[in-house]
Amino acid sequence: MAYNSINDLTKFDNSLREEFRKYGEIINFSKKDNPFDADSTIEYFYIIISGKVKVYDMNFDTNREQTLYLLVKGDMYDVVSLLDGKFHELAVEVLEKGSAIKFSIKKVREWMREYPHFEQLIFNQISSQIRSLESLSLDLSLLETKDRLLKLLMRNVDIFDKKGVEILKNMSHTEIANLIGTVRHVIERHIKEFTQEGIIEDRKHLTSIKNAKNFLKILERF
């Protein structure tokens, strides 16, 4: 099935829009699916339309898990395999059902050469992921878990402003812990503290800022 709409499609010229419609294929995924495994990303490139997908790695000896980033509306996968043509051995899990547009990775490489605006879009995605991983690495080394949670809440607001997506919506405390390199009971303790202070509200599967003024004061140290 051809894809008829995509975020910022109007930024591209008519020929590229027609290429998208001609070669794009919609795929739908649910929580039980594994739509973006290493084998598929050697051949195909994906742009997320809706839903939420976790990219992570795990130490099977300790059962510790670290989420590297979340894919939401407008994000692309996998830019690493796109550039080097090699398998990218990361685990992927669907957290929220949705859909993506799938392209042949060879065709995407052709578009990068032929359409500078599209190439820049790819580079923007790459730089965003590099900055995200750099920030995660530094946060894990330098910040306490309480501060890492505050930064995650701030990032949730930023992504909502840019994409209209709340990354923390419907996420369990365990999944939130995996995003900042800690465990569930630590997250629950900090969330309880912030809730008692009136800074956030923690409804079932949704943690959001309640008092923006107090929250911004806390964030000043960042």
N, C-alpha and C positions, 0 to 999 in steps of 0.2 A: 504494500500500500504506500503510495507516495505521501510525502509530508507536505502539508499546505501552509504551515505557519511555524515560525520560530522567533524567539526573542531577537529584536534588533535586525531582523531580516531586511528591513527597509534600508539599512546602512549599506547593503551590497548592491552592486549593479544588477541589471535584469538578467544577464547571462548566468551569473552565479546563483541567483534565486531559482532560475530554471534548472540548473544543475542539481540544486538541493532537492527540488521537487521530483526530478527524474530519477535520481540515484538514492534518495533517502527512503528508508523503510522503518515504519513504526514497530517497536516491540513493547509489549506490556509485561510487567513483572510483579510478582507478589512476594510475600515474605518467605515462601518455600523455594523460591527460584534462586539460581546462581547465574544471572545473565551476563556477567562480565568476568568470566574466568580467564586465566592466562592464555589458554588456547585460543579463545575467541578474540582477544585483544591483539593478537598477532595479525589477524585478518581484518578486523573491523574496528571502527572508531565510533564512539557514542557521545551524544549530547543529551543530557537529562532534560526531559520536559516537565515531569512532575515526580513526586515521591521523594524518598530519602534512602541513600545507600551508604553504608559504612565501609571504608577501606582500612584494614587493620592487619596487625601481625600478632602472633601468640607464641609464648614459650610453653611448649607442651609438658616440660618437666615441672614447671611451677603453676601452670594454668593461668599465668598472668597474661593479660591482654592489653595492647596499646592501640587505640584508634589513631590513625594518622590524619585522616580528614574525612569529612562527610561530603557526599555529592548530592546537591539539590538542584533545583531548576536553573538551567543555564550552564551548569558545570559540564566538563568534558572528561572522557576517560577512554583510552589511557594515553596521556601525552608522552609518557616515558617510552612505551613501545612504539609510538608514532615516530619518535625521533631516532631511536637506536635500532629498531627492528628486532629486539630481543624479548624473550619472555620476562614478564614482571611478576615475580613470585610473591604476590600479596593476596591475602584473603579478602573476600568481598561478601557482605551480608546485606540483604534488603531489610531495612528497618520500617519502611512505609511503602506500601504498594504504589506503583506509578508507571511511567512509560518513558521511553527514550527513542531518539531517532538514530538509526544505525546506518553508517556509510562504510564502503570499502576503504580500508586504510590506504591502499594505493591511490584511490581517487582523492582522498584528503591531501596526500602529499602533492598530487598534481595541482590541486587548488591553491596550496600554499605557494607554489612557484608562480602560478598564473594570476593570483589575486592578492595584492599586498595587504588589503584591509582584512582579509581572512587570515593571512599569515600573522598579522599583528594580534588578532583575536586569540590565536593559538599561543603566541608568546605571552600575552597577558595572563592566560590560564596557567602557563608554566611558572611565570614569576609569582603568581598568587600562591601556588602550591609550595614553591621554594620558601617564600616568606613565612608561610604557615608552619612548615616543618622547622625552619630556623627558629621561629618563635617558640614552638613546642620544645625544642631541644634546650633553649636557654631557660625557659620557664621551669622545666624539670630539674635543671641544675641549680637555679638561683632563687626560685620563689617557693614559699610555703604553699601547701595545698589550698589554704583559705584564699590567698591572693590569686592562685591559678583559677579558682572557681569564679572569683570576681571578674577576671579577664574574660572568662568564657561567657559570663552573663553580658559583658560589654560587647563581645563579638556577636552574640545572639541579636542584640539590638542593631548592630551595624549591618548584619546580613538582612535583617528584616527591612531596614531602611532601603537597601539596595535592590533586594529581590522579592520582598514581600513574603519571605519564608522565615518562620521561627524554627531554628535548628533544634531547639530543646523541646519543642512541642511533642508530646506523646513519648518522650524518652524516659526510661526508667532511671533510677538513681545509679544502678550498676552501669548503664551505658554512659551516663554523665561522668562517672568515675573513670571509665575507660578513655574518655576524651582528654583528661588531664593527668593521667598516670597515677591513679590512686585506687582505693577500694571503696565499696559501697558504704560501709559504716562510717568512714571518714567524711564522705560527702553528706550523709544524713546528719551528722553532727553539725557541720558548717551550715547546712540549709536550715536546721533548727535554730541556730544562733541568729542568722540573718532574718528569719521569720519573726523571732521574738523581738528583734530590734526594729521591726516594721519596715525593713529595707526591701524585702521581697515577699511574695506570697507563693506558697508551694501547694497548689492544688494537685489532685491526682494526675500524674503524668504531665504536669506543666508547671515549670518554675519560671516566674516572671518578676520583673521589677515592680514594686509597689510604690516606693517613695523615691522618685528620680532625684530629688534634691539631695537627700542623704546619700544615695548611691554615688552621685557625682562627687560629693565631698570625699568619700572613701577612695574613689578612683584618682584623685588628684596626685597621689604619690606615683602613679604610673606615667 
